[in-house]
Amino acid sequence: MQIREIAAVMKQNAPQMAFLTGEEKNRALQAVRKALTEHAQEIFRANQEDLERAEADQVPVQVRRRLVMDEKKLKDVCAGIEALITLPDPAGRVTLHRELDEGLTLRRVTCPIGVIGVIFEARPDALVQISTLCIKSGNTAILKGGKETACTNEVLYRIIHEAGVDAGLPEHFLELATTHTQIDELLKCDREVDLLIPRGSNRFVRYIMDHTNIPVMGHSDGICHIYVDEKADVSMALQVITDAKTQYPVACNAVETILVNRSISESFLPLLAGALHCAGVGMHADREAVSILHRSCPEEIAASVSQLEEDDFRTEYGDLELSIKVVADTASAAEHINRFGSHHTDAIITEDDAAAAYFMRMVDSAGVYRNCSTRFADGFRYGFGAEVGIATGKLHARGPVGLDGLVTYKYELTGHGQIVGDYASGKKAFHFREIAD
């Protein structure tokens, strides 16, 4: 079938998925987790094929790191499924219960979005996270992964689909698109698909946004900042920055720019440069920071720092590189972040409560942190079980998108023959009263 035909069938069958109870969805998730564990070696063999092909095709090393689906990744996604099972069902929650008049009651109830198209690059573990989140939230999903992990994706999809159907899920709860042309077909399914979630590079996400009428939820950049305030704990700052850059540098929540308060720049920058140099991190800095580092650092470190111009601070490296800039104060740091950042995740390192409060109020990002690594911006680490992606917009969902971001709501009004004409004429009047559930 063509993608539009598949999407149409899924749209028609979506209410069956939405009607499932929390217990039924949890049983399906348990079956999926069990099947993934039982077919681990098959998954690893498929992934090895993808890795060997990526190396032969000279795929960049930083991209190849994202392709890996090994025992650790499988263990992590299975832990995510277990966490999902423990979470309450996001659908069917009553978020408003109000009597409009005697015998006329209104409820606002959460419900699945419907048919979700998720287009992602590289990471095969994303397929598991997305699929299981959609099961738990009661959505159907069309998945399109990157060609770099085609073998792994096909095996994972088959395992999840078979386990889900055997556990009682509808036949078309999950579909996998396998060709590049199907992406453009999917983008045209604005009557069948309710939401698109793209995960990938800036150029990739921007392409999706520019070529569809389907609502898109996601982010196109991951330019994260850490601002080191004049009252920062220096050892803490070095530890947090090193983690935020080196723990997984290709991730969208890895730090890309360090901002340093001018009053501590002479003492802090050499320490920072030394720590980053030891960690194998390349440095690019503004003119002021370069001048300080050339005066204060050993020649080997100073010579490795290149100078940046203002527009260069829009760079997302996705590797062991970062930018450094000296700023006047917290207000200047917030202004820089709001101008050059991607509204993803930004942090301040400080012992000053007032500076922290100002920063967290003024920085316009989905995640604003104090004294901790930007790498915490993750659905699993937030206790969501997993995430379908990060959203940097301000409508519907923001930050790591877990179960709550995959449901919407409907209004249910129950009456006993009431008509609007009686209220418009004054014969009857509303008397709003909240009902405790």
N, C-alpha and C positions, 0 to 999 in steps of 0.2 A: 504493500500500500504506500501511497504518497504520504508525506508528513501531514498535509491538511486532512487527509482521510483518517489518519491515526489520531490526530488531535480532535477531530469531530467525534470519533468513537469514545475517546477519553472524556470529552465534555459531556457526552450523553450519560456515561457511566459514573461520572464524578459524584453524583448524589449517593450512589451505593457506598463509595468510600467514606463519604461524610457521615453516613448513617451508622458506621461501625462503632461499637462501644470501646471504651478505654481498655477493657479486658481483652477484647478481640485484637486490638492493635498491639497490645503488649505481647500476646501470644505469638503474633507474627514476628515481632522484633526478636523474641527469644529464638524462634526458628531460624531467623536470618543469622543471628550471632553464632548459633550452633553450626549452621551450614558453612559459614566462613571459616570457622576453626577446622572443621572436618576436611575442607578442600584447600587448606593452606598451601600444600605443596604444589597444587595445580596453579594457584595464584602466583606463587613465587616463580614457577617455570615460565609462565606467560610474561611476567614482569622482566625476567632475564632476557627474553627475546626482545622486548621493547628497549631495554638498556643497551643491548648489543647493537641494535639497529640505530639507536640514537648516537652511539659512539662512531659507528661507521659513517653516519651522515654528518658528523662533526657538529652535532648540537652543542652549544656552549656548556661548559662545565656547570655553571650556576643553574642552568635549566635542567641538566641531567640529574642534579641533586633532588629536584622536585619530582622526578619520575619514579623514584624508588618506592617500592611496596614490599618491605621486608618484614621480618618477625616483629620488630618494634612497632612499625606502622600498623600492622594487623592487630597487635595487642592493644594499641591506642584506640583504634576504631571500635574494637570489641568492648573496651572499657567505656567508650562513648555511648554505645548501644545500651549497656547496663545502666548507665546514668540516665539515659532517656526513659528507660522502663520505670525508674523510680519517680520520675516527675509526674505531676498531675496532668490529666488530659486537658490540653489547651482549648479544645472545642466544647461547647455546651455550657460554658461558664456564664452566669447571669451577672452582668456588670451594671445594670440599672433595672430597678423594679419600682414602678410608680403607678399609683391610682390617679387617673385623670378626672374621673367622676365615679360615682357609685356604680359598680358593675362594669367599669371600663378601665382595664389595666394594661399597662405597657411594660414590656421587658426588652432589654437589649442583651442579646445572646451571642457569644462568640461562635464562629463557624469557619470551616476551611475556606481558603481563597478559591480553590477549584483545580484548574489545570495550570501547572507551573512549568515553564520551560527553563532549564538551567543549562547554560553553555559555559564550559570551563576548559581551561588549558592545563596541561601538565599533570598535576597531582592526581593519581588514581584514588587515593584515600578520600578525596573530595566526593567521589561517586558514592561511596558507602555512607558518608555523613549526610549528603543530600537525600539519598534514598530513604534512609531511616528517619530523618526529620520529617519527610513528607508522609511516611507511614504514620508516625505518631500524631501528626497534626491533621491527618485525614485528607491530604491532598493527593492528586495524581500528578505524575511528573514525566516530562519528556527530557531525557538527558542527552547532551552532546559533548563528549570529551575530546581532547586534543588527539591528533593523529599520532603523537609521540608515544602515547600509551594505549594504542588501539587494542592490542592483545589483552592487556591487563583489564581494560574497561569491559571488553566483551565477556571475559570470564567472570568478573565481579557481577556484571549485570545478570548473567544467566543464573548464577548461584542465588542472588537476592530475589530474582523474579520467581524462580522455581520454589524457593522456600516460602515466599510470601503467598503464592497461589495455593500451595499445599496446606498452608495454615489458614486458608479461608479468605484471602484478599481477592478482589475482583481481578479477572484476567488482565485487564488493561490498566492496572494501577501504576505500572511503570513501563516505559518504552525507551529504547536506546536508538538514537540516530547515529549512523556510522559513516556518512559521507559528508564532505565539506559543502557540497551543494545543498544539502538539507538544512544548513544553517539559514541560508537565504529563504528557503521555503518556510521554515519555522517563523522567520521574522514577519512573514505576510499573513500569519494565522491570527489576525487580531480579533476575529469573531470566536475562535475556538480556544485560544490561550489567554488566560487571565493575567498572568504576570511573567516577566522574564527576569532572570537573575544571571548576569554574566560575571564570570570570575576569570581574570587574566590581566594582560598588560593594558596600559593606558590606551594605546592605539586600538586594541581589540575591543575594549569596553566602549570607547567612543564610537567605533564603527557600529556596534549594536544599537547604541542610543540614537544614532543618526539615520538608521535604516529600518525603523519599525514604528508602528502606531500602538504597539502593545506597551503598557506601563513597564518601566524598567527600574529595578531596584538594585543598587550596587555602588561601587566606587571605581574611579578610573585611575587614581594615583594612591601611592602610599608614602607620601613625603612626611615622615614623622620627625618631631623635634624634641630635644631635651635642653631646657634652659637651666644653667647653673647659676644660681643666685649668689649675691655677695655673702649671704649667711648660710651657704651650703656646707654640709659635712663633706669634706674633701674626699675622704676614703670611700664614703657612701657614693658620692658622685662618680668616682672612677669605676667602682664596682658595677653600678647601674648602667653606665654608658657602655662598658665593655660587654655586659650581657646583652643589652639592647641592640648592639651592632653585630656581635660575633655568635650568639647562641644559634641563630638561623638567619643569616644575612639576606637570603633571597625572599624572606617573608615580607608581606606588605606592612607589617607592624614593626619591622626593624627600623632603628633610628637612622636617619639620613643626614640630619643637620644638628650640630651642637652650638648653642648660643651661650656665651660666657659674659657675665657681668664685668664691665670694664674695671671696676675697683679691685677685682681679684685676678684679672687677666695675666698680670706679670708673674704671679706666683703659681696660678693654676694651670695655665696653658702648657708650660714645660712638663708638668706632671702628667697632664692628659696626653700630650704627644708621646711621651715615653711609654705610657701604658698601651696606647694604640699601636705604636711601632712594635712593641713586644708581641702584640696579638696579631700582627700581620695586616693591620688596617692601613690603607692608603689615605692620606689626608690632603684636603684642598681647603684653602682658607682665604679670608678676605685680606686686604692689604695690611690692616692693623695687626691681625693675628700673625701673619707671615713675618712682619717686622719683629714682633716679640720673640717668635720661635727662632728666628735667625740669630738673634742676640743671645738667647738663653739656652739653646739646645746644642748637644753635640752635633758636629757637622753632618754625620751620617743621617741623623733624624731631620735636621733643618733642610738638608738638600732634597729630602723626599717629599717635602710639602710644596704643592703647587698653588699658585695664586688664582683666586676666583674673581670674576666680575659679578656685578649685582644680579643679573639675570640667571647666572649659573646656579643660584640657590633654588631653582625650580627642578633640580636634578634628583631623580630617584635612581640610585646606583644598583640596588638589588645585589650587592656584592660587598666584599670587605673594603669598602671605601666610604668616606663621609665628608661633609662640609663643616667648616668651623667659622664662626663669626663672633666678633666682639660687639656687644650692645651696651647702651648706656644704663638701662635699668629694666625693671619688670615690664613697665609699659611699652618700652621699645621692643622687648622680646615678644610680647603679645601682638604688637603691631606687625612685626616681621612674620610671625607664624600665620596670622590671618591673611597676610598678603601672599606669601609664598607657599604656604602649606596646602594640604589636600583635605583638611578637615577630618582627618582619620583619627590619630592618637598623638597627643603631645603632653610632655611632662615637665614639671619644675622640680629641681632639687633645692630644698631650702629648709631651714629650721625656723623661719620667720612666718608666723601664722598670717600676718596681714598680707605679706607678699604672695603667699600661697592662695589666700582667698581671692585676691585681685586677679591672679593668673587664671584660676579655675573659673572665675566668673567672666573674664574678658576674652579668653581664647575660645573661638567658635569652632570647636571640633566635637566629633562624636564621642571621643574619650579624652578626658583631661585628668592627668595623674599627678600625684605628689609623692616624691621619694620612692619611686619604683619604676621598673623597666616597662617600656612601651610594648614589649613582647607579651604582656598579660592581656592584650586586646584580642581575645579569642573566646569563642562561645563555650568551648570545653572548660577553659579556665574560669569562666564566669559561672559555671555550674549549669549551663544550658544543655549539657550532654554533647552537643556538637553545634555547628553553624553551617548555614548554606552560603555564607559570605559576610562581608562587611558592607554596611550601607552608610554613606556619608551625607545623604540627603536629610531632609527634615520632615518628610511626609511618610506616614505609616510606620516605618521602622528606621532605627538609627543605631550605629555601632554593630557589634556582632549580632547577626540575625539568627536567633534560635526559634523555638516553638512559637513564642508570642508574635514574632514577625511573620509567621506563616498562617495566621488566622486573621480574619476580619470580623465583622459582626452584622447581625440583622436585627431589625426591630419587629417584635411580635406584639400585636395589639389584639386583645380579646374583649369583646363586648357582648351585649344582649339586645341587638337591634338598634343601637344608637345611630342617629344621623346628624350630620354637621348642621343641617338647617335649623335644628332646635337650638344649637348654640349660637349660630349667627343671628337668629331672631331675638335672642335673649330669653327664650323660654326655659333654657337650661344654662348653667354656668359651670365652668371647670372648677374643681377644687383639688389641686395637686397635693398628693400625700405620698411620701416615700414609704415603701413596704419593706420591712426587714425580712430577709430570707433566713 
